[in-house]
Amino acid sequence: MQPLNTGSHQTHSAAWVIQAWASFIISVGATGAGILYLPVDGWVKSYMGMGLVFTVGSTLSLAKTVRDEHETKRLAARIDEARVEKLLVEHHPLK
């Protein structure tokens, strides 16, 4: 689904995008390194690594789902607003 082109669409600054990506990379990297250097068997490390991968994947899926639902509600609200405006123009009491 493409972002709505409403004219009031706010984009993120470059600094915010860099900060978001840096935060993601550092957090996943630090957690991965922590798992890698744990003093436990390879099976435990593998299980924890698998948990990390599934957690990141499900977080991305959840974020996309929440965003898509929000955009759908915005689009529905804009359609409803356009219908109301059309009705008001068609049934203007001073015409």
N, C-alpha and C positions, 0 to 999 in steps of 0.2 A: 504494500500500500504506500503510495507516494504521500509525502507531507502535504498538508493543505496549503495552498498558496493564497493566503488571506490578506496579504499586504501588511498585516500586523504580526507576521511570523517573526518571532524573535530567534536569532541565531546565537550560538555560543561564541564567546571570544576565543581567540587562539590560545590564550593563557589557560582558560578553563579546560579546553580539550587536551592540552598538554598535561595539565595537572591530573585530569581524570585517567588518561592513559598511563602516566607515570605511577599513579596510585595503584592501578590495577596490576601493572607489571611488577612493581615492588612487592605488593602483597602476595601475589601468586608465587613469585620467585622466592621470597623469604619463607613462605610456608613449604614450598617444594624443597628448598635447601634444608629446612628444619627436619622434614621427613627423611631426606636423604642421609643426614648425619645422625639420625636417632640410633642409639646403641641397641637395636633389636634385630630380629631375623628379617631376611628379605621378604618373607611372606607378610609380615606385619607392615613393612614399608610399602609393599605393593598394595595392600589393602587400603592403607591411608592415602596413598597416591591416587588410587582409583576413587576414593571418596572425595578427594580434592577436585578431580576432573569432573565428576558428576555434580558436585556442588557448584562449580563455576558454570557448567552447562545449563543446569536448571535455573540458576540465577539469571543468566542471559535470556533464557526462554521466558521466565517470569517477567523480566523487564520489558521484553518485546510485547508480550501479551497485554500488560498493563498499558503500555503506550498505544497499542492498536485499539484497545477498548476506549481509551480517552479520545483518540482521534475520531473514532466512530461516533461517539456521543457528541463531539463538537460538530461533526458533519451533519448529524441528525438535527441538532439545534439550529444550525444555519439554514437547513432546508425548511424547518418549521417556521423560522423567522421570515424567510422569503415568502412562504405561503400566507402568513399573516399580513405582511406588507402588501401582497397582491390583493388580498381580500379587502384591505382598507382602501386601496386605490380604486378598486372596482366599485365599492359601495360608499364612496365619499358623499356625505350628506349635503354638501354645498353644490354638487353638480346637478 
